[in-house]
Amino acid sequence: MDAAAQIFIGGLFQGSLYAVMAVGLALIWTTIGVFNFAHGVLMMLGAYGAWQLTAIGVPYFVVVPLTMLLMAGFGWLLQATVVRPLIGRPNIVLVVVITTLAAASLVENGTLEIWGPRSKQLPSLSDGNTSVLGVGISVHQLVIIAVTPFILMGLWLFLHKTRLGLALRAVAQNEDASLLVGLNVKALYGLAFAISAAMAALAGIFLGGYRFMSPVMGSDPLLKALIVVVFGGLSSITGPIFAAYLIGFFEAVCSYYFGLYWTPALLFVVLILTLMIRPEGIFAGKTRGLA
């Protein structure tokens, strides 16, 4: 029972982090059909932006939404400068990989110049420690586990119950038909990047309050987010959300029984098997769309 409780709590926490990390990446792919390899540095930049705001005395309950808003603007700018000019090219997927990697390197080195190499850490969302099912856990982790489903539900409601969300879903399903009915597809691309960057900033804040921050802290989250979206399927955002929790529990089981050293290798074995057996992803639907 002790082991089951530790695996359950650990899996919930890891799954919550991976879901917030991956949902923005999945949103970009589902809407535009490209991978944003700058997603990891957006997480990092969100964490550093929140740290800077706390350093100048902004109350923490203001820091989180303000950082997400600022990063949404940065995401829109990133889309306008390194993605939008390439839309329509036959090799857009490969070219966007190159341009977003270049942008990631630029932002990473800029962060290093501005804030330096010394590690930093954000204040916790809530101080203290507690026990759940006999397992010790920080209140910060518990808050992440508790609020993540509401955040994901809010995004789902936005996509299904608002005009902007329905317009995004329309673009994801059929860009040509969206143009025919008068939707501003380029503006909706910018909105998708803005939402993705805001979610990345939130993931960065979650991570920054849990572990030390550095300019290269986005590399591992980007890798985990890629694994989640490929494992869950690239045709929707609900698939990667379910996959995030599955990956979280799988990682918790492997860490408990095999140790941290073997866990990444086992994770990649599962990913390779998934690509061999069901390359479209476990939860992939028949058509692409923000379901």
VOPAGU-2260 file (C-alpha; in pm, 1 decimal, decimal comma):
REM VOPAGU-2260
SITE   aa  ch    i         X         Y         Z
SITE  MET   A    0       0,0       0,0       0,0
SITE  ASP   A    1     289,8     232,5      77,0
SITE  ALA   A    2     440,8     174,9    -266,7
SITE  ALA   A    3     102,7     215,4    -438,6
SITE  ALA   A    4      44,0     546,2    -260,2
SITE  GLN   A    5     387,2     679,9    -357,1
SITE  ILE   A    6     337,5     575,9    -719,9
SITE  PHE   A    7     -13,6     724,6    -727,7
SITE  ILE   A    8      92,1    1063,2    -586,2
SITE  GLY   A    9     409,0    1073,6    -795,4
SITE  GLY   A   10     219,4     980,6   -1110,3
SITE  LEU   A   11     -44,3    1247,5   -1051,1
SITE  PHE   A   12     219,9    1513,5    -999,4
SITE  GLN   A   13     431,3    1416,8   -1301,0
SITE  GLY   A   14     121,3    1376,8   -1516,8
SITE  SER   A   15      -6,1    1720,9   -1416,8
SITE  LEU   A   16     326,4    1880,2   -1511,2
SITE  TYR   A   17     346,5    1693,3   -1840,9
SITE  ALA   A   18     -12,6    1783,4   -1931,0
SITE  VAL   A   19      51,5    2156,4   -1884,9
SITE  MET   A   20     381,7    2125,5   -2073,6
SITE  ALA   A   21     238,8    1932,2   -2366,4
SITE  VAL   A   22    -102,4    2090,0   -2425,2
SITE  GLY   A   23      43,4    2407,6   -2576,1
SITE  LEU   A   24     273,3    2211,1   -2805,3
SITE  ALA   A   25     -19,8    1996,4   -2917,5
SITE  LEU   A   26    -229,6    2307,6   -2980,3
SITE  ILE   A   27      28,5    2446,3   -3225,3
SITE  TRP   A   28      61,4    2120,2   -3414,5
SITE  THR   A   29    -312,7    2059,9   -3433,9
SITE  THR   A   30    -386,4    2413,3   -3551,5
SITE  ILE   A   31     -94,5    2492,4   -3782,0
SITE  GLY   A   32      66,0    2152,9   -3843,9
SITE  VAL   A   33     417,7    2244,7   -3724,0
SITE  PHE   A   34     631,9    2165,3   -3420,2
SITE  ASN   A   35     741,5    2462,2   -3212,0
SITE  PHE   A   36    1087,7    2368,2   -3087,8
SITE  ALA   A   37    1104,1    2697,2   -2898,9
SITE  HIS   A   38     837,0    2567,1   -2658,8
SITE  GLY   A   39    1098,9    2470,2   -2400,5
SITE  VAL   A   40    1255,6    2816,1   -2390,7
SITE  LEU   A   41     907,9    2967,7   -2358,2
SITE  MET   A   42     870,1    2765,5   -2036,3
SITE  MET   A   43    1210,0    2887,8   -1921,9
SITE  LEU   A   44    1136,7    3248,7   -2014,6
SITE  GLY   A   45     804,7    3234,1   -1830,8
SITE  ALA   A   46     983,7    3115,3   -1516,7
SITE  TYR   A   47    1247,2    3388,2   -1541,9
SITE  GLY   A   48     985,1    3652,6   -1613,8
SITE  ALA   A   49     791,2    3549,5   -1304,6
SITE  TRP   A   50    1112,4    3551,9   -1100,0
SITE  GLN   A   51    1191,7    3905,8   -1218,6
SITE  LEU   A   52     843,7    4028,7   -1130,6
SITE  THR   A   53     868,9    3880,9    -780,1
SITE  ALA   A   54    1214,9    4038,1    -744,4
SITE  ILE   A   55    1073,2    4387,1    -800,2
SITE  GLY   A   56     797,8    4328,3    -545,5
SITE  VAL   A   57     492,4    4237,4    -755,2
SITE  PRO   A   58     251,4    4027,0    -543,5
SITE  TYR   A   59     266,9    3661,2    -637,1
SITE  PHE   A   60    -106,4    3632,8    -704,0
SITE  VAL   A   61     -53,5    3899,9    -973,3
SITE  VAL   A   62     271,9    3749,4   -1102,8
SITE  VAL   A   63     116,2    3431,5   -1243,5
SITE  PRO   A   64    -156,9    3585,1   -1465,5
SITE  LEU   A   65      66,5    3880,0   -1561,3
SITE  THR   A   66     348,5    3647,0   -1670,6
SITE  MET   A   67     105,1    3437,6   -1874,3
SITE  LEU   A   68     -27,6    3752,7   -2042,4
SITE  LEU   A   69     321,7    3881,9   -2122,9
SITE  MET   A   70     428,7    3544,6   -2258,4
SITE  ALA   A   71     113,0    3527,0   -2469,3
SITE  GLY   A   72     229,8    3848,5   -2635,2
SITE  PHE   A   73     577,5    3703,6   -2681,2
SITE  GLY   A   74     427,8    3389,1   -2835,4
SITE  TRP   A   75     228,8    3600,1   -3081,5
SITE  LEU   A   76     549,9    3790,3   -3170,4
SITE  LEU   A   77     738,3    3464,1   -3220,9
SITE  GLN   A   78     467,4    3340,8   -3456,7
SITE  ALA   A   79     464,6    3668,2   -3649,8
SITE  THR   A   80     841,3    3671,7   -3702,2
SITE  VAL   A   81     956,9    3311,6   -3748,3
SITE  VAL   A   82     644,7    3113,3   -3848,8
SITE  ARG   A   83     390,8    3328,6   -4033,8
SITE  PRO   A   84     631,2    3431,0   -4317,2
SITE  LEU   A   85     687,1    3060,7   -4392,1
SITE  ILE   A   86     322,2    2952,4   -4409,9
SITE  GLY   A   87     237,3    2815,7   -4752,8
SITE  ARG   A   88     578,5    2673,1   -4831,9
SITE  PRO   A   89     581,3    2305,1   -4928,0
SITE  ASN   A   90     859,3    2227,9   -4676,7
SITE  ILE   A   91     714,0    2434,7   -4394,2
SITE  VAL   A   92     746,2    2162,7   -4126,0
SITE  LEU   A   93    1123,0    2127,0   -4171,0
SITE  VAL   A   94    1182,2    2500,1   -4209,5
SITE  VAL   A   95     981,7    2585,2   -3895,4
SITE  VAL   A   96    1184,4    2327,5   -3701,9
SITE  ILE   A   97    1500,0    2512,7   -3805,8
SITE  THR   A   98    1365,6    2862,6   -3739,3
SITE  THR   A   99    1215,7    2777,0   -3399,7
SITE  LEU   A  100    1538,3    2601,8   -3295,8
SITE  ALA   A  101    1729,0    2914,2   -3398,5
SITE  ALA   A  102    1486,5    3132,5   -3202,6
SITE  ALA   A  103    1523,1    2901,5   -2901,4
SITE  SER   A  104    1901,0    2935,9   -2911,9
SITE  LEU   A  105    1873,1    3314,9   -2938,0
SITE  VAL   A  106    1632,1    3340,9   -2643,2
SITE  GLU   A  107    1837,7    3098,3   -2433,4
SITE  ASN   A  108    2159,6    3292,3   -2486,1
SITE  GLY   A  109    1980,3    3622,3   -2432,5
SITE  THR   A  110    1850,7    3493,3   -2099,1
SITE  LEU   A  111    2204,3    3391,3   -2005,7
SITE  GLU   A  112    2330,8    3742,4   -2082,8
SITE  ILE   A  113    2051,3    3919,4   -1895,1
SITE  TRP   A  114    2012,0    3702,8   -1583,5
SITE  GLY   A  115    2345,3    3520,2   -1576,1
SITE  PRO   A  116    2422,8    3150,2   -1524,9
SITE  ARG   A  117    2352,0    3135,8   -1152,2
SITE  SER   A  118    2057,4    2912,7   -1058,5
SITE  LYS   A  119    1742,1    3078,9    -928,3
SITE  GLN   A  120    1416,6    2955,7    -779,0
SITE  LEU   A  121    1066,9    3096,1    -767,1
SITE  PRO   A  122     867,2    3110,2    -446,4
SITE  SER   A  123     636,2    2812,9    -401,3
SITE  LEU   A  124     272,0    2854,0    -493,5
SITE  SER   A  125     205,7    2769,0    -129,4
SITE  ASP   A  126     457,7    2705,7     147,1
SITE  GLY   A  127     486,4    2402,3     367,7
SITE  ASN   A  128     458,3    2025,8     346,1
SITE  THR   A  129     177,2    1783,9     409,5
SITE  SER   A  130      93,6    1413,9     388,2
SITE  VAL   A  131    -150,6    1248,0     148,5
SITE  LEU   A  132    -222,7     873,9     182,9
SITE  GLY   A  133      76,4     856,7     412,9
SITE  VAL   A  134     310,9    1005,5     149,6
SITE  GLY   A  135     494,5    1328,4     222,0
SITE  ILE   A  136     439,5    1597,1     -40,8
SITE  SER   A  137     494,3    1971,0     -60,2
SITE  VAL   A  138     189,0    2193,7     -70,3
SITE  HIS   A  139     329,5    2339,3    -394,8
SITE  GLN   A  140     305,7    1995,6    -558,9
SITE  LEU   A  141     -39,2    1941,7    -414,8
SITE  VAL   A  142    -159,7    2274,4    -557,9
SITE  ILE   A  143     -28,8    2175,3    -902,0
SITE  ILE   A  144    -213,1    1842,9    -884,2
SITE  ALA   A  145    -533,6    2017,1    -774,9
SITE  VAL   A  146    -541,9    2311,2   -1017,7
SITE  THR   A  147    -419,2    2140,2   -1335,9
SITE  PRO   A  148    -751,6    1963,3   -1415,4
SITE  PHE   A  149    -936,2    2297,3   -1379,8
SITE  ILE   A  150    -685,4    2468,7   -1610,2
SITE  LEU   A  151    -721,0    2195,7   -1872,0
SITE  MET   A  152   -1099,5    2201,1   -1837,3
SITE  GLY   A  153   -1094,0    2578,3   -1883,8
SITE  LEU   A  154    -897,8    2538,1   -2206,4
SITE  TRP   A  155   -1140,7    2269,5   -2325,6
SITE  LEU   A  156   -1438,4    2493,8   -2250,1
SITE  PHE   A  157   -1272,7    2783,1   -2434,0
SITE  LEU   A  158   -1222,5    2565,3   -2741,8
SITE  HIS   A  159   -1575,3    2421,9   -2736,8
SITE  LYS   A  160   -1795,8    2699,9   -2598,0
SITE  THR   A  161   -1655,3    3029,2   -2729,2
SITE  ARG   A  162   -1657,8    3178,1   -3079,8
SITE  LEU   A  163   -1279,6    3214,7   -3084,0
SITE  GLY   A  164   -1234,2    2858,4   -2966,9
SITE  LEU   A  165   -1473,2    2725,2   -3229,0
SITE  ALA   A  166   -1288,9    2929,1   -3492,0
SITE  LEU   A  167    -960,2    2769,1   -3383,4
SITE  ARG   A  168   -1118,1    2425,1   -3410,8
SITE  ALA   A  169   -1245,8    2511,1   -3757,2
SITE  VAL   A  170    -897,3    2614,4   -3872,3
SITE  ALA   A  171    -750,7    2294,9   -3725,7
SITE  GLN   A  172   -1004,1    2080,0   -3913,5
SITE  ASN   A  173    -999,7    2254,8   -4251,5
SITE  GLU   A  174    -801,8    2568,9   -4325,8
SITE  ASP   A  175    -940,5    2617,6   -4677,8
SITE  ALA   A  176   -1302,7    2594,5   -4561,1
SITE  SER   A  177   -1222,0    2839,7   -4280,3
SITE  LEU   A  178   -1093,4    3090,3   -4533,4
SITE  LEU   A  179   -1406,3    3043,5   -4745,4
SITE  VAL   A  180   -1636,6    3131,6   -4454,4
SITE  GLY   A  181   -1435,7    3445,0   -4377,6
SITE  LEU   A  182   -1223,7    3346,0   -4079,0
SITE  ASN   A  183    -898,6    3537,7   -4029,7
SITE  VAL   A  184    -672,3    3235,2   -4033,2
SITE  LYS   A  185    -348,0    3427,1   -3979,1
SITE  ALA   A  186    -489,8    3598,7   -3670,8
SITE  LEU   A  187    -606,0    3261,2   -3537,7
SITE  TYR   A  188    -255,9    3123,0   -3588,8
SITE  GLY   A  189    -131,6    3407,6   -3370,1
SITE  LEU   A  190    -396,4    3327,1   -3108,9
SITE  ALA   A  191    -288,7    2961,3   -3103,9
SITE  PHE   A  192      72,5    3063,5   -3043,2
SITE  ALA   A  193     -34,2    3309,9   -2773,9
SITE  ILE   A  194    -231,9    3044,1   -2584,2
SITE  SER   A  195      52,8    2795,3   -2625,6
SITE  ALA   A  196     305,8    3043,8   -2487,9
SITE  ALA   A  197      79,6    3127,0   -2192,2
SITE  MET   A  198      50,4    2756,4   -2107,7
SITE  ALA   A  199     427,8    2721,1   -2143,2
SITE  ALA   A  200     473,9    3011,4   -1901,4
SITE  LEU   A  201     244,6    2842,9   -1650,6
SITE  ALA   A  202     445,1    2520,8   -1681,7
SITE  GLY   A  203     762,7    2722,1   -1626,4
SITE  ILE   A  204     618,6    2878,3   -1309,4
SITE  PHE   A  205     519,1    2534,4   -1182,1
SITE  LEU   A  206     869,8    2405,1   -1250,8
SITE  GLY   A  207    1043,9    2714,9   -1116,7
SITE  GLY   A  208     876,4    2675,5    -777,9
SITE  TYR   A  209     969,2    2307,5    -763,3
SITE  ARG   A  210    1329,8    2298,9    -886,7
SITE  PHE   A  211    1613,9    2539,6    -955,9
SITE  MET   A  212    1595,6    2749,1   -1271,3
SITE  SER   A  213    1866,2    2791,3   -1534,1
SITE  PRO   A  214    1873,4    2918,7   -1894,9
SITE  VAL   A  215    1879,1    2558,0   -2019,1
SITE  MET   A  216    1594,2    2436,5   -1798,2
SITE  GLY   A  217    1356,3    2411,1   -2095,5
SITE  SER   A  218    1539,3    2127,4   -2273,8
SITE  ASP   A  219    1410,5    1839,4   -2061,6
SITE  PRO   A  220    1048,1    1968,4   -2047,3
SITE  LEU   A  221    1051,0    2007,1   -2427,2
SITE  LEU   A  222    1167,0    1647,0   -2467,5
SITE  LYS   A  223     898,0    1520,4   -2228,3
SITE  ALA   A  224     632,5    1727,4   -2405,2
SITE  LEU   A  225     736,1    1582,4   -2742,1
SITE  ILE   A  226     715,4    1230,1   -2602,2
SITE  VAL   A  227     368,8    1299,4   -2462,2
SITE  VAL   A  228     223,5    1446,2   -2782,3
SITE  VAL   A  229     368,1    1170,0   -2999,3
SITE  PHE   A  230     250,4     902,6   -2755,2
SITE  GLY   A  231     -97,7    1050,5   -2722,7
SITE  GLY   A  232    -147,5    1142,5   -3086,4
SITE  LEU   A  233    -115,6    1463,4   -3283,7
SITE  SER   A  234    -473,8    1487,8   -3408,0
SITE  SER   A  235    -618,8    1654,1   -3094,7
SITE  ILE   A  236    -526,2    1804,1   -2758,5
SITE  THR   A  237    -725,0    1560,9   -2543,5
SITE  GLY   A  238    -505,2    1270,4   -2655,7
SITE  PRO   A  239    -184,4    1428,8   -2522,4
SITE  ILE   A  240    -361,8    1520,7   -2196,2
SITE  PHE   A  241    -456,9    1157,6   -2134,0
SITE  ALA   A  242    -110,6    1049,2   -2247,8
SITE  ALA   A  243      53,3    1292,8   -2003,1
SITE  TYR   A  244    -104,7    1119,6   -1705,8
SITE  LEU   A  245     -26,5     774,4   -1847,2
SITE  ILE   A  246     336,0     874,4   -1896,9
SITE  GLY   A  247     340,7    1025,3   -1548,3
SITE  PHE   A  248     219,7     702,4   -1386,8
SITE  PHE   A  249     451,0     489,8   -1602,7
SITE  GLU   A  250     745,2     706,2   -1500,5
SITE  ALA   A  251     645,2     683,7   -1133,9
SITE  VAL   A  252     629,7     302,8   -1152,9
SITE  CYS   A  253     964,6     279,2   -1331,5
SITE  SER   A  254    1131,5     523,4   -1091,2
SITE  TYR   A  255    1008,8     326,1    -791,6
SITE  TYR   A  256    1103,1     -20,9    -916,0
SITE  PHE   A  257    1397,0      43,3   -1151,7
SITE  GLY   A  258    1539,0     377,2   -1036,8
SITE  LEU   A  259    1581,9     712,9   -1204,8
SITE  TYR   A  260    1870,5     589,8   -1419,7
SITE  TRP   A  261    1663,2     337,4   -1618,3
SITE  THR   A  262    1338,2     534,0   -1636,0
SITE  PRO   A  263    1423,7     749,0   -1944,0
SITE  ALA   A  264    1542,2     441,8   -2134,9
SITE  LEU   A  265    1222,6     250,5   -2054,7
SITE  LEU   A  266    1018,1     554,0   -2154,8
SITE  PHE   A  267    1184,0     563,5   -2495,2
SITE  VAL   A  268    1129,7     189,1   -2538,3
SITE  VAL   A  269     756,0     244,1   -2489,2
SITE  LEU   A  270     764,5     537,7   -2730,9
SITE  ILE   A  271     944,9     334,2   -2998,2
SITE  LEU   A  272     698,1      47,4   -2959,1
SITE  THR   A  273     409,5     294,5   -2991,0
SITE  LEU   A  274     556,9     437,0   -3312,7
SITE  MET   A  275     599,8      86,2   -3450,8
SITE  ILE   A  276     253,4     -41,7   -3357,6
SITE  ARG   A  277      37,0     272,9   -3371,1
SITE  PRO   A  278     242,9     560,4   -3517,2
SITE  GLU   A  279     -49,7     803,6   -3514,5
SITE  GLY   A  280     -61,4     779,1   -3132,8
SITE  ILE   A  281    -265,8     583,3   -2881,9
SITE  PHE   A  282    -552,2     833,8   -2855,6
SITE  ALA   A  283    -540,7     965,4   -3211,1
SITE  GLY   A  284    -872,9    1023,9   -3383,4
SITE  LYS   A  285    -959,2     975,5   -3747,5
SITE  THR   A  286    -936,0    1345,8   -3828,4
SITE  ARG   A  287    -729,2    1635,4   -3699,5
SITE  GLY   A  288    -910,5    1881,8   -3477,3
SITE  LEU   A  289    -905,7    2044,5   -3133,9
SITE  ALA   A  290   -1133,3    1784,9   -2974,2
